[in-house]
């Protein structure tokens, strides 16, 4: 992880320095101070197209300066620069420094340019983007030795500020670290991260003030969470449930965040094809997002009462696994005909959702799950699917998603779709009509376990993992949902 700091000091005369220029050719105060030989102005006129936000010009051993390298980053958009734009600029700076195998650099203050926000907010946004881009999951890689080819991670990045930006930077770093923790969890292989070990990791949240309660298999049996237990009955690693509570305010009722945590999904008896099955270690990304969000809320001392609850299981085929055609009685008392054991996430969530609604009577519930491949067919890997029984909650989620760059798309949840999950022998079945509206059938199923309270379901199957580099994320786990939930709580449920 890159070491990011902020300092109120003069621009260094040596080393690697990043300065800023506006898209209109204007220079920040720091850039102007280095332009005695017109080195910055000339650099901006180098071939490479028009000046545009995010473009970075790099000069080695710039004339008239003692610097090893000078980078000029272009900032500003005609329609206005948003925090998200500066996050992406911070990420682009890290990407460029890594490409040039720079280990340490200083980023000058953008003071002197009109960014439409305070300097501390601008620096915090760039630092957040920088840290998110710099993240690597290298736990199982042997470090490259001197002389070997291999990635050269950026080790230290220092932002210079003309104002006190430490508090804003600390908030940004706390959020970035929560996202990184979620990415770590999603990236771990299933032989390391299984229900019990995941639950033990969650207990570390007590260090930041989160109350953590772990429900073991005997507790789940006593409570009657038989749909959840059925999912994991074929595995040597039994299911667990983790309940997390952040009491940042004395509110009438908490908001509940619920996550699907299938630590590995083989499909069970309805076995998945072997090609790509290794990716099913991230079928717990919804649970990881909830855990990361709880950490983010606690670290910034959010003024809200929030319950996070995750159901953890491993879906494996064995002589004890549930079979297609089995009927299980859920925590709510409803019976479920299991048509396909690979539609297991909704069984797990059925019990967890009903339990959190009965025990905590939350004012709103949001669940996150890598629930269906069908949502990828509908939305690709650009947006998560949003289903909700409450328009106000849906709108709040849509706004939060756009603010932090984790966009959603609302899909229907009409009453006619409820017919898709009607069973001939039980209260409902766990799949719909084959390839028809697969994501909607999953959402309609979950809706049956939340009652009338405001509820939203986010199907994040297409956005929890990326097979290519994105602006803020390298190939791998994205941490999708942490920032979204943090922003939702801040804008909708937190005391002002």
N, C-alpha and C positions, 0 to 999 in steps of 0.2 A: 504494500500500500504506500502510495506517495505521501511524503511528509509535507503538508501544506501549512504555511504560517503567514501572518501579516505583520508588517513592520512600518513604523513611522520613521523613515531614514532617507538619506540622500541616495540618488541613483549611483550604483557602483560604476567604477571606471574599467573594471576588468570582468571577465567571465562571459556569460550568456545573458542577454537582456532582451525582453519583449516590450515594445512600445506600441502605441495605438495611433491610427490615423482614421479620420472620418471618410465615409464613402464619397464625400464631396472634395476630398483632397486636403482638408484641414488637418492640422496636427495637434495632438495632445501636448500639454506643457512639457512633458518629459521628452517626447519626440522632437519638439522644437528645440530643446536644449542640446540635442545631439546633431542638429542640422546645420552646424556652422560651415561644413564643407558641402552642404546640400546633399549629404549622403542619403538621408531619408527621402527627400523630395525626388531625387533621381531614382531611388529604388522603386518608388511608386509609379514611375513612368516606364519601368521595365516591361518588356513584352509579357503578356499573360492575360490580356483582356481588360475590360473596364474594372474600375474599383467596385467591389461589391462586398457586402457583409460576409465575413468569414474567410476572405482571401488572406493568405499569409505570405509575405515576401521575406525570404531569408538571405542574409548577406554574411558570408564568412570573412573574417578579418577586415571589417569595414574601414575604408580609407579615412585617415585622420583620427581614428579612435583606437584605444588600446583593447577594445572588446575582442573576444574570440569569435563571437557571433552576435549579430543583431537581427531580430525578427520584428517585422512591422505587421501588425494585425489590423485589418480594416474592420471597422465597426459602424453600424448604423444602417437603417432601412428607411426608404422614403415614406412608408406608411407608419413609421414609428418603431422603436426598438423595445422589445418586451424582454422580461427576465429570461424567458425560454431561449430567445436569440443569444443572450449573453452566456447562458449555460452551454449552448452549442459552440460558441466561440471559445470558451474555456476548454472544451473538449478538443476542438480543432488545434489549439495551441499545444496541448499534450501530445496529440497525434503527430504533429510536426516535429516536436522536440524528440520524441521517441524515434521517429524515422531518421533523425540526424544523430541518434545515439548520444543525446545529451543527458547527463545524470543530474545536473543541478542548474536552475535558471531563476532569474528574477523577473517578475512582471511589474512593469512600472504602472503608476496610477493613470487612469484614463482622464484625470482632471484636465479641463480645458476643452473637452468635447461635450456637446449637448446630447445626453443619452436619455433624457426624460425620466431619470430616477436619481436618487442620492448616490453618492460615490460608494458608501458602505454597502448599499443594496446591489450595486453593479458588481463590486468585487466579490460579494458573497455568491452571486449567481454564477460568475465565472469560476470561482473556486469549487462550487458544487458540480458544475459540468466537468471540470478538470479531474476531480476525484472520482467521479463516476466513470469517466473514460479510462482513467489510469488503473481501474480495478482489473486484477487478474486472479484466476483460480489456479495457483501454481503449487498447491499443497503436495501433489504427487509427482511433480517434475523435479528432476535433478538440475540444480542451478548450472548454467553454462560456466565453464571455467575460462580463465584468461586465454585468449587466442582462439576460442571456439566461436563458431557462428551461433547466433541465437538472439532472442529478444534482449534488449538492454532497457530495462524499466527505468523510467524517470524516478529518481529517488527523492529529490527535494524541489519544491516550488514555493518561492517566497513572493507574496504580493506586497507592493508598496502602496501606502495610503497616505493622503494628506489629512485624513480625519481618523477618528477612532472607529475602526471597522471590526474590532475583535469580537464583539458580541454577535454581530451579524454573521461573521465567519464561523463562530462556534455553532450557531444554529444550523448553518448549511452543512458543516462537517458532521454534526450529529445525524442529520437526515441521510447524508451520503453513507455514513457508517451503518445505519440501519438497513439501507438498501443493500450494501455489501454483505451484511450478515445473511440477509434473505438469499442473495445469490450463492453464498457459500453453502447454505442448506440445500438449495435446489441442485447444486453441482455435485454434492456428495454421492458416492455410489451407495447402492442399497445394502451392501454388506456392512457398511459403516453406519448409515442412517436408516434405522428401522423404528417401529413404534416406540419401544421402550427407550432407546437411545435418544430419539427425538424429544420425548417427554423430559428426559433428564437435562437436555440442553435448554429446554424452555425454563427450567427452574432457575437458571442464571438471571432471568429477568427480575428476580427479587432484589438483585444488587442495585437496580435503578428504581426500586419502589413499587414494582408490580407484584400484587398478590398472586401466587401461583398455586393451583390445586391440581393434582394428578389423580385421575380416576383409573384404577387398575382393572384388569379383567373381572375380578370378583365384584368390584363396585358396579361395573356395567351390567353384570348378570343380575345383581340385586335390584338395580334400577329398571331392568327390563329393556335394555337397549339391544334387542335381539337382531334387528336388521344390521346394525353395525357389527355385532359379534359374528353374524353369519358371513359377512364379507371376509373376515380374517380367520375363519375356522379351519381353513386349509393350510395355514402357515404355522411354522415353528415359532414365529414372533407374534404373540397375541395382541389384540387391539388395546389402545389406551385412548383416553380423552384428557385434554389439558384445558383447564379453565383459568383465564388470566383476568385480573381486575385492576384497572387503573382508576383510582378515586381522586381525580383532580378537582372535583367540585361536588358539592352536596346538592345533586339534582334529583328531581322527583323520580326519574327512571333513567337507566343507562341506555346508551346505544350499543348494540351488539354486533360484533364482527365475527363471522363464522368462516372457517376454512376447511376445505377437503384435504386430508392428508393421507393419501394412499401412497405409502413409501415405495412400493413397487407394484405395478399392475401387469401381471402376466395374462390377464383375462380370466383366470380361473379355469374351470372346466370348459368354458367357451374360449379356448386358448387363442391368443392373438397370433398372427403370422410371426415367424422368427425375425424377419427383416425389420430392423428398426426397433425391436423390442427393448434394446438397451436404453432407449430414450425414456422408457416408462419409469425410470428413477425419478423423473420430475413430475410425476402425477400427484405430488404433494405440494406443488407450487402455491396453491391457494392457502394452505395452512402456513407455509413459510411467509407469505405476504402478510397474513394476520399477525404472526409473531413479530415480523419486522416493524409493522405499524405500531404494535404495542410498545416496542422499544423506542421508536421515534417519539411517540406521544409522551412517554415517561421522561425521556431525556430533555424534552423542551418544556416539561411541567405543564402540559395541556390542561386548561381549565374545563375539564369535562369528565363525566363518569362513563367509562367505557369498559365493556366486557368483551374479551376475545376468547373464543372457544374453538378448538380444533379436534376433529376426530381422526385418529391415526390407526391405520390397518395396513396389512400387506395381503394382496389378492393373489393367491397361489393355487395351483391344481394339486390335489393329493387325495388320498382315500377318505379324508375327513372334510374335503371342500364341499361347499353347497353345490347343488346340482340344478341345471335348468328344469323348471317345473316345481321346484320347492316352493312352499308357502311359509313366510315368516311373519310374525306379529311384531310390529314396530313399537317403540316406546309410547307412541300416541294411542295405541290400541288398534290402529288400522292394520289390516292384513295385506300382504304384498305377494303377488305371484312373481317369482323370479323366472322370467323368460330367458334372459341372457345374463350370465354371471359376469360378463364384461361391462355391464351397465351397473357397476358396483358403487360408484361415487355417490349416486343419488340415494342409495340405501343407507350409506354411512351418514350422509347429510340429513336424511329424514329423521333419524334419531337425535342428532345433535341440534338441529333446528327446533324440533318439538321440545327438547329438554331446556334449551336456553329461553325459549318463549314462556314455558311454564314456571321455571325457577326464578327468572329475573324480570319478567314482564317488561321487556325493553320498549322504548318509545319508537325504535326503528331497528331493523335487522338488515344487514348486508352480508351476503355470502359470496365467497370467491372459490371457483373450482375449475380445474381443467376437466370439464365435464364431458364434452363431446367433440369428436372429429368433425361433426357436421357443421360446427360454427366456423371451422376453417374453410369449408366449402362455401359458406355464405359470405364471410368477411375477409378471408385470407389471413395474413399475419399482421395487418395494419391496425385493426381495432378488435376490442373485446366485445362480446355480445352482452347487452343489458336487457334484463327482463324485470319488470316491476309491477306491483299492484297499486302503486301510489305515484301520481304524477309529480308531486313536489319533490319527493325523494329522487325520482328519476332525473329531474331537471338539475338537482343539486349535484348528482353524480356526473352528469354530462358536462357541467361547467367545470367541476374539479378536474375531470379528465383532460379537458382542453387546456386548462391552466398549466398543468404539469407535463403535458405531452404524453399522456396515457389515454388516448381517445377511446370512446365507447360508441356503440350504435344500438339504439333501442329497437328491439324486435317484439312482435306481437305476443300477447298472452290471452287471447280471446277465449271465451267459454267453449266454443265449438272444439277447440283443441283438447279439451278435457276428455272427449270421447276417444281420443287416441290411446289413452292409458286405461280404458275400461277392461277389466278382467272377467272371464267367464266364471271363475270360481272364488275370487277374492275381492277385496275392496278396490284394488287397483293392481296394475302390472307395471313392471319396471322399464318397459320399452314401449315405443309407439308403433306406428305402421311402417315398419321397414325403413326405407330411405326417405319417407315423407317427414318433413319438419322435425328432424331428429333433435335439434337443439331445443326447439319449443316443447317437444314432448318431455324432455328432461326438466325444463323449467316448470312446466305444468305439474309434473310429479312433485317437485319440491314445494310448490305453492300449497299443496294439500296438507302441509305440515306446519304452516306458520299462522293459520287463522286469519283474522282481519287486520292485524297490525301492519303498519307500513313495512314493506319488505322489498329488497332488490337482490337479484341474482346476477353475478357477473361470470360469464363463461369465458375463461382466460386461456383456453387450450391453444389458441393460435398465437398468443403473445407472451407466454411464460418463458419461452426459449427461442432464441434467434439463431438461424443457420448462417447468418451473414452479419458483418459489422454494421451497426447503426451509429447515429451521431453520438450518442452518449454511452453506447453499449457495444462491447466486443461480442463476437460470436459466442453464444452460450446462454446462461441464465440471465434474464433481464431484470429480475426483481420487480416486475410489473405488479402494481397494486399498493405498494408501500406508500409512495408519494400521493397516490390517488386517495387512499384512506386518510392519510394525515391531513390533506387539504380539505377533504369532506368534513372531518371533525372540526377543523379550524373555522370553516366558513358557515357551517350549518348547526353544529351541536355544541360548540364551545361558548362559555360565558364570556361576554365582552366586557 
